[in-house]
Amino acid sequence: MSYRRELERMTTLSSQDIDDACGGSRIPALINHCVDELLELTELADEALTEERIEEHVLYVQEVSAWRETAQLLRRMAADRTVRSTGAA
C-alpha cells in the first residue's frame, strides 16, 4: 500500500497535509502535530475515564491510536529517501 493510501485510510490528516507529506515537505511539522493531538486526546481520555464516561473514553482511545499510527507512518516516510528526494509517495 502506498504512503498516500495509508494516510488517507487513517483519516487523521487533511488532504493538503497528505499532499505535503507525500511531496516530502512538512513531515517534521506534521509529526509534531500528531504528537500534539496524541497528548491532548490522551488527557481527554483520562478525564473521561476518571468521570466514568466509558463510551467517550473508548472513542478518545481510538483517536489516540489513529494519531499514533499516523505519526509512526510519517516517521517511516521521513526516513525514506525516495520521499525526501523525489516526493514519490
N, C-alpha and C positions, 0 to 999 in steps of 0.2 A: 504494500500500500504506500502511496506517495505521502510525503510530509503534508502536502496540501489537504489530501483526503483525510488524513488522520486529524489534522487541526479542525477541519470542518465537522468531522464526526463528534468531536468533543464539545462543540457549541459554546466555548468559553470566550473566544476572541471574535472581534468584529471582522467583517470581510476585508476591511482596509488593513487591519493588524495582520491577518493571514497573508495578504498580498505582500506586505512589508517583510514579514518573516521569510516567506518563500523567495523573496528577492534578495535575501541576505542582509537586509537593513533592520535596525532597531531591535535585534534579537536580545541584547542585554537589557534594554529598557522593558521589553515585553516579559522577560523572565522576572524582573523586579516587580512588574505589575501583577504577575501571577502570585508571587510571594506575598505582596500586599493583600491580595484577595484571600489567600490562604489564612493569613493571620487574622484578618477581620472576620472571616466566616468561622474560623475555629473559636474565636471569642463568642460569637453569636450562638454557636452550637453548645458551648459550655454553659452559657447563660440559659439557653432553652432547657438543657438537661437539669440544671440546678432548680429551675422553676417547674420541672416536671411536664414540660411541653414536649412530649416524646416525638410526636409526628414532625414537629418543627425541627427538633434536634436531628432526626433522621435525614430530613431534606438538606439541612446545613452540612451534615457529614458527607452526603453525596456530592454536594457542590465542592467541598474541600477536596474530595478525591479527584474530581474533574480538573480542578485548577492544579493540583499536584501533578497529575498526568500530563497536563499541558506544559508545565514548567520542565518536566523531565524530557519531553519531546523537543522543546526549544533548546535545551542544553545539548541534546544529541545533534540538533541542527547546527548549533554554534561550533561544535567540534568537527562537523562535516565540511571538509574543504570545498566540495563541489557547490555547496550552498553559498559559502562566503565568496567564492571566486566567480561563479557564473550565475548565481541566482537560480540554479536549476533544482527546484524542489518539486 
